[in-house]
Amino acid sequence: MLATSAALLAAPAAALLGHRALRRVQGARLLSIDTANGIDEQGFVRIGGLEQWISIRGENLANPVVLELHGGPGSSNSIFGTRTRAWEEHFTLVRWDMRGAGKTFGRSGPEGQGEMTVARMYQDAVEVTRYVRERLGVDKVVLLGQSFGSVFGLRLAREYPQWYSAYVGTDQNIQDAGRDTSVYEGLRARLRAGGGRKQLEALERMGPDSRWWTPGQRAAYSRMLATSDPLTARTMKSVVMGSLWFSPLHTLRELGGFAKAMKFSEQILADVAAADDWADGTRFDLPFFIFQGDRDVITPAERARNFFDDVQAPLKEFALIGNTSHFACYRDPQWFLHLMLTRVRPVVTGARQPAGV
């Protein structure tokens, strides 16, 4: 009887792994780049005294270069490679696993990540930008900040406009040192409406000011945000976890490391909570774009729009990605690409000149 039960349990697991293997083979074929002027370069580069993983991919090196800063903290956007394959037809896409994230975390483990602070990671981003410009022989790159990566993106765009042809924020994080409590209140209302009494009690004990939360409270808050909204929950399951499970670039061992990296990197969130983007300044000396999910409850479009309205830039544009939550550009990568091709690419290639706001 025990042998029979074990066999019955093993059969679904084998089928699941077999399906994963097939999808990974299909994904690897999709990711293949064989154009004469293309590039598919992935490996570790010494950044900030640490071996950090950088991927450079595109079908034509003459295309504009996009440096993408991933979310999390501790996440990795390389898992979305098959979903964003079409982007590489029009842009050379650079993806970097920050310290504490993805393959960089897997390379040297938690004990080898060095200083985990906003200041150190910001300097890493500066070094990565220099590396990409030198490696590809370009003066400027498009800076794409996604979610947690947009925290660094705003600062880089503000301080080094000479290095970036445009700034594009998506899942744009806006920090205001705790003044805006709308995300907290929205979560509170959803929990109250959904009958999540224990979660609601935990949330109210935390209070709305994230600057005073413990690491455990921050983790609990993130889980509640993701699970309390049906669209966000579906996106996490199908887009994020589905992409990770079928990624041809990640082994089973790396799948386990993904969650460990995110838990390890939670320590930096206290640093982020104290930031104030309005106080840092709303003037940007480069074209400035925000493309935000219209139903995002984690980084709401209204909050990003409020900051955008105060931005002074040679050119600025704001657009919504319809019927999407957080991870909007990966849930609807084709529409995001459309926005990049119609709004951003003409500006950075000179086909459309900034004409003021």
C-alpha positions as CSV (number, residue, x, y, z in Angstrom):
1,M,0.0,0.0,0.0
2,L,2.8,2.4,0.9
3,A,4.6,1.7,-2.4
4,T,1.4,2.3,-4.3
5,S,0.7,5.6,-2.6
6,A,4.3,6.8,-3.2
7,A,3.9,5.9,-6.9
8,L,0.6,7.9,-7.1
9,L,2.3,10.9,-5.6
10,A,5.3,10.6,-7.8
11,A,3.3,10.5,-11.0
12,P,1.9,14.1,-10.8
13,A,5.3,15.4,-9.7
14,A,7.0,13.8,-12.7
15,A,4.3,15.2,-15.0
16,L,4.8,18.6,-13.6
17,L,8.5,18.5,-14.0
18,G,8.2,17.1,-17.5
19,H,5.9,20.0,-18.5
20,R,8.3,22.4,-17.0
21,A,11.2,20.9,-18.9
22,L,9.3,21.1,-22.2
23,R,8.4,24.8,-21.6
24,R,12.0,25.6,-20.7
25,V,13.2,24.1,-24.0
26,Q,10.6,26.1,-25.9
27,G,11.6,29.2,-23.9
28,A,15.3,28.7,-24.7
29,R,14.5,28.5,-28.4
30,L,12.4,31.7,-28.2
31,L,15.3,33.5,-26.5
32,S,17.9,32.5,-29.1
33,I,19.4,35.5,-30.9
34,D,21.2,34.8,-34.1
35,T,21.1,38.1,-36.0
36,A,24.3,39.4,-37.5
37,N,24.5,42.5,-35.3
38,G,22.8,41.0,-32.3
39,I,24.2,40.4,-28.8
40,D,23.5,37.8,-26.1
41,E,26.0,38.3,-23.3
42,Q,25.4,37.1,-19.8
43,G,27.8,36.7,-16.9
44,F,29.3,38.2,-13.8
45,V,30.9,41.6,-13.6
46,R,32.8,43.1,-10.7
47,I,30.6,45.8,-9.3
48,G,31.1,47.4,-5.9
49,G,33.6,44.8,-5.0
50,L,31.1,42.0,-5.7
51,E,30.5,39.6,-8.6
52,Q,27.1,40.8,-10.0
53,W,25.2,39.3,-12.8
54,I,24.5,41.3,-15.9
55,S,22.7,40.3,-19.1
56,I,22.9,42.3,-22.4
57,R,20.6,41.1,-25.1
58,G,19.2,42.5,-28.4
59,E,18.9,41.8,-32.1
60,N,20.6,44.9,-33.3
61,L,23.3,46.8,-31.5
62,A,22.3,49.9,-33.4
63,N,19.1,50.0,-31.4
64,P,18.7,52.2,-28.3
65,V,20.1,50.7,-25.1
66,V,17.7,50.2,-22.1
67,L,19.1,49.6,-18.6
68,E,16.4,48.0,-16.5
69,L,16.4,48.3,-12.7
70,H,14.4,45.5,-11.2
71,G,11.9,45.4,-8.3
72,G,11.8,43.6,-5.0
73,P,14.0,44.2,-3.3
74,G,15.7,40.9,-4.0
75,S,13.8,40.1,-7.1
76,S,15.1,39.6,-10.7
77,N,13.6,40.6,-14.0
78,S,15.5,38.0,-16.0
79,I,12.6,35.6,-15.2
80,F,10.5,37.6,-17.6
81,G,12.8,37.0,-20.6
82,T,10.3,35.0,-22.7
83,R,7.5,37.5,-21.9
84,T,9.6,40.5,-23.1
85,R,11.4,38.8,-26.0
86,A,9.8,41.2,-28.5
87,W,11.4,44.2,-26.7
88,E,14.8,42.9,-27.9
89,E,13.8,43.4,-31.5
90,H,13.7,47.2,-30.9
91,F,16.0,47.8,-27.9
92,T,19.2,46.4,-26.5
93,L,18.0,45.3,-23.1
94,V,20.4,45.2,-20.1
95,R,19.2,43.4,-17.0
96,W,21.2,43.4,-13.8
97,D,20.6,41.3,-10.6
98,M,21.4,43.7,-7.8
99,R,23.3,42.6,-4.7
100,G,20.9,40.5,-2.6
101,A,19.0,39.4,-5.7
102,G,18.8,36.6,-8.3
103,K,22.0,35.2,-9.6
104,T,24.1,37.7,-7.8
105,F,22.7,36.4,-4.5
106,G,23.2,32.8,-5.7
107,R,26.8,33.4,-6.6
108,S,28.1,34.2,-3.1
109,G,25.2,33.6,-0.8
110,P,23.9,35.9,2.0
111,E,27.3,36.1,3.7
112,G,28.9,37.5,0.5
113,Q,26.5,40.3,-0.4
114,G,28.5,43.0,1.5
115,E,26.9,46.2,2.6
116,M,23.1,46.2,2.1
117,T,22.1,49.9,2.1
118,V,20.4,52.2,-0.3
119,A,23.7,54.3,-0.6
120,R,25.8,51.2,-1.5
121,M,23.2,49.9,-4.0
122,Y,22.9,53.3,-5.5
123,Q,26.7,53.4,-6.1
124,D,26.4,49.9,-7.7
125,A,23.8,51.4,-10.1
126,V,26.2,54.2,-11.0
127,E,29.0,51.6,-11.7
128,V,26.6,49.5,-13.7
129,T,25.7,52.5,-15.8
130,R,29.4,53.3,-16.5
131,Y,30.0,49.6,-17.4
132,V,27.2,49.4,-19.8
133,R,28.1,52.7,-21.5
134,E,31.7,51.6,-21.9
135,R,30.9,48.0,-22.9
136,L,28.4,49.1,-25.6
137,G,30.2,52.3,-26.7
138,V,27.2,54.5,-26.1
139,D,27.0,58.0,-24.5
140,K,23.5,57.5,-23.1
141,V,21.1,54.8,-22.3
142,V,17.4,54.7,-21.5
143,L,16.9,54.2,-17.8
144,L,13.9,52.0,-16.9
145,G,13.0,51.8,-13.2
146,Q,10.5,49.2,-12.2
147,S,9.0,49.1,-8.7
148,F,11.8,49.0,-6.2
149,G,14.2,49.8,-9.0
150,S,12.4,53.1,-9.6
151,V,13.5,54.3,-6.2
152,F,17.1,54.3,-7.6
153,G,15.9,55.3,-11.0
154,L,14.6,58.7,-9.9
155,R,17.8,59.5,-8.1
156,L,20.0,58.5,-11.0
157,A,17.9,60.4,-13.5
158,R,18.0,63.5,-11.3
159,E,21.7,63.4,-10.6
160,Y,23.2,62.0,-13.9
161,P,21.0,63.3,-16.8
162,Q,24.1,63.3,-19.0
163,W,24.2,59.5,-18.9
164,Y,20.5,58.8,-19.7
165,S,18.6,59.7,-22.9
166,A,15.3,59.3,-21.0
167,Y,13.8,58.1,-17.7
168,V,10.9,55.6,-17.8
169,G,9.2,54.6,-14.6
170,T,6.8,51.7,-14.3
171,D,5.2,50.4,-11.1
172,Q,6.7,53.8,-10.1
173,N,7.5,54.0,-6.4
174,I,7.0,57.5,-4.9
175,Q,8.4,58.0,-1.4
176,D,7.2,60.9,0.8
177,A,8.6,60.0,4.3
178,G,5.2,58.5,5.3
179,R,2.9,61.5,4.5
180,D,0.6,59.6,2.1
181,T,-1.2,56.7,3.8
182,S,-3.6,55.9,0.9
183,V,-2.1,52.5,0.2
184,Y,-2.4,51.5,3.8
185,E,-6.0,52.8,4.0
186,G,-6.9,51.0,0.8
187,L,-5.6,47.7,2.2
188,R,-7.4,48.4,5.4
189,A,-10.7,48.8,3.5
190,R,-10.2,45.6,1.5
191,L,-9.5,43.6,4.6
192,R,-12.5,45.0,6.3
193,A,-14.7,44.3,3.3
194,G,-13.3,40.8,2.9
195,G,-13.6,39.7,6.5
196,G,-9.9,39.4,7.1
197,R,-10.2,40.1,10.8
198,K,-6.9,38.8,12.0
199,Q,-5.0,40.5,9.2
200,L,-6.9,43.7,9.9
201,E,-6.0,43.6,13.5
202,A,-2.3,43.0,12.7
203,L,-2.4,45.9,10.2
204,E,-4.0,48.3,12.7
205,R,-1.4,47.4,15.3
206,M,1.3,48.3,12.8
207,G,-0.1,51.7,12.1
208,P,0.2,53.6,8.8
209,D,3.8,54.9,9.1
210,S,6.1,52.3,7.6
211,R,9.2,54.0,9.0
212,W,8.5,52.4,12.3
213,W,7.7,48.9,11.2
214,T,9.9,45.8,12.0
215,P,11.2,43.7,9.1
216,G,8.5,41.1,10.0
217,Q,5.8,43.7,9.8
218,R,7.0,44.8,6.4
219,A,7.0,41.3,5.1
220,A,3.4,40.7,6.4
221,Y,2.3,44.0,4.9
222,S,3.6,43.0,1.5
223,R,1.8,39.7,1.6
224,M,-1.4,41.3,2.6
225,L,-1.1,43.8,-0.3
226,A,-0.5,41.0,-2.8
227,T,-3.3,38.7,-1.6
228,S,-6.0,41.1,-0.7
229,D,-6.5,42.3,-4.3
230,P,-7.7,39.6,-6.7
231,L,-6.0,41.1,-9.8
232,T,-2.7,41.5,-8.0
233,A,-3.0,37.9,-6.6
234,R,-3.7,36.5,-10.1
235,T,-0.8,38.5,-11.5
236,M,1.6,37.2,-8.8
237,K,0.5,33.6,-9.6
238,S,0.4,33.6,-13.4
239,V,2.9,36.3,-14.4
240,V,5.5,36.3,-11.6
241,M,5.5,32.7,-10.3
242,G,4.6,31.3,-13.7
243,S,7.5,33.1,-15.3
244,L,9.9,32.0,-12.6
245,W,8.8,28.3,-12.8
246,F,9.2,28.1,-16.6
247,S,12.3,30.4,-16.9
248,P,14.9,28.7,-19.1
249,L,17.6,30.7,-17.3
250,H,16.9,29.4,-13.9
251,T,17.4,25.9,-12.4
252,L,15.3,24.3,-9.7
253,R,17.9,25.3,-7.1
254,E,17.7,28.9,-8.2
255,L,14.0,28.8,-7.8
256,G,14.4,28.2,-4.1
257,G,17.1,30.9,-3.9
258,F,14.6,33.4,-5.4
259,A,12.5,33.5,-2.2
260,K,15.6,33.4,0.0
261,A,17.0,36.5,-1.8
262,M,13.8,38.5,-1.3
263,K,13.6,37.6,2.4
264,F,17.3,38.5,2.8
265,S,16.9,41.9,1.0
266,E,13.9,43.0,3.1
267,Q,16.5,44.6,5.4
268,I,16.9,47.6,3.0
269,L,13.3,48.6,3.2
270,A,13.7,50.6,6.3
271,D,16.2,52.8,4.5
272,V,13.7,53.3,1.6
273,A,10.8,54.2,3.9
274,A,12.6,57.3,5.2
275,A,13.1,58.7,1.7
276,D,11.3,61.8,0.3
277,D,11.2,62.2,-3.5
278,W,9.5,65.6,-3.3
279,A,12.2,66.9,-1.0
280,D,14.9,65.5,-3.3
281,G,13.6,67.6,-6.1
282,T,11.1,67.4,-9.0
283,R,13.4,68.9,-11.7
284,F,14.8,66.4,-14.2
285,D,17.0,67.5,-17.1
286,L,16.0,64.7,-19.4
287,P,12.7,63.4,-21.0
288,F,10.6,61.8,-18.3
289,F,8.0,59.1,-18.7
290,I,5.8,57.1,-16.3
291,F,3.7,54.1,-17.6
292,Q,1.6,52.8,-14.7
293,G,-0.9,50.0,-14.2
294,D,-4.4,51.6,-13.9
295,R,-5.4,49.1,-11.1
296,D,-2.1,49.0,-9.1
297,V,-2.8,48.9,-5.4
298,I,0.9,48.6,-4.4
299,T,2.1,51.7,-6.3
300,P,-1.1,53.4,-7.2
301,A,-1.4,55.4,-10.4
302,E,-2.8,58.4,-8.6
303,R,0.2,58.7,-6.4
304,A,2.6,58.4,-9.3
305,R,0.5,61.0,-11.2
306,N,0.7,63.5,-8.3
307,F,4.4,63.4,-8.4
308,F,4.5,63.5,-12.2
309,D,2.4,66.6,-12.2
310,D,5.1,68.4,-10.2
311,V,7.9,67.2,-12.4
312,Q,9.8,69.8,-14.5
313,A,11.4,68.2,-17.5
314,P,12.2,69.0,-21.2
315,L,9.5,66.6,-22.1
316,K,7.2,64.5,-19.9
317,E,4.4,62.0,-20.6
318,F,2.2,59.8,-18.3
319,A,0.2,56.8,-19.6
320,L,-1.9,54.1,-18.0
321,I,-1.6,50.4,-18.8
322,G,-5.1,49.2,-18.8
323,N,-6.5,46.4,-16.6
324,T,-3.2,45.8,-14.9
325,S,-2.0,45.8,-11.3
326,H,1.6,45.9,-10.2
327,F,4.0,44.2,-12.7
328,A,2.0,46.1,-15.4
329,C,4.7,46.0,-18.0
330,Y,5.1,42.2,-17.7
331,R,1.4,41.4,-17.5
332,D,0.9,43.4,-20.8
333,P,4.4,43.5,-22.4
334,Q,3.0,44.2,-25.8
335,W,1.2,47.4,-24.8
336,F,4.3,48.5,-22.8
337,L,6.4,47.9,-25.9
338,H,3.9,50.0,-27.9
339,L,4.3,52.8,-25.4
340,M,8.1,52.5,-25.6
341,L,8.0,52.6,-29.5
342,T,5.5,55.4,-29.8
343,R,6.5,57.7,-26.9
344,V,10.1,56.9,-25.9
345,R,12.0,55.6,-28.9
346,P,11.3,58.6,-31.2
347,V,12.6,60.9,-28.6
348,V,15.8,59.1,-27.8
349,T,16.6,58.4,-31.5
350,G,16.1,62.1,-32.5
351,A,13.0,61.3,-34.6
352,R,11.0,63.5,-32.1
353,Q,12.7,66.4,-30.4
354,P,11.7,67.5,-26.9
355,A,9.6,70.6,-27.2
356,G,9.1,71.5,-23.6
357,V,6.2,70.9,-21.2
